Amino acid sequence: MDDKPKIKIRLKAFIKDLRSGMDDSSLMERHNLNQSTLPKVIGQLLEAGHISEEDLSSRNVLDSTQKVVDLFSFPFGSDDKE
């Protein structure tokens, strides 16, 4: 069994706040997230198609969230070993 507590967010409210340009600090405070969970939530929303890279392009982001955006900027499975 997975003993990690599940994070519950109000999906529509989170996406609305994200798209409105709310910065990461405000998103974390409003949705009870921290610097490690915010990028995970954003990554899951990207993977599920609830948000797009365009939704993230003009945001004021923390480094951890920017890493998630950068991850999705490159083709999957690519590496620098060419």
RADAZI-V605747 format. One record per helix or strand of 2 or more residues. SS is the DSSP state (alpha for helix, beta for strand). FROM is the first residue (numbers start at 1). LEN is the number of residues. If there is no record, write none. Layout:
# RADAZI-V605747
((SS FROM LEN) (SS FROM LEN))
This chain:
# RADAZI-V605747
((alpha 11 9) (alpha 24 7) (alpha 35 14) (alpha 53 5) (alpha 63 9))
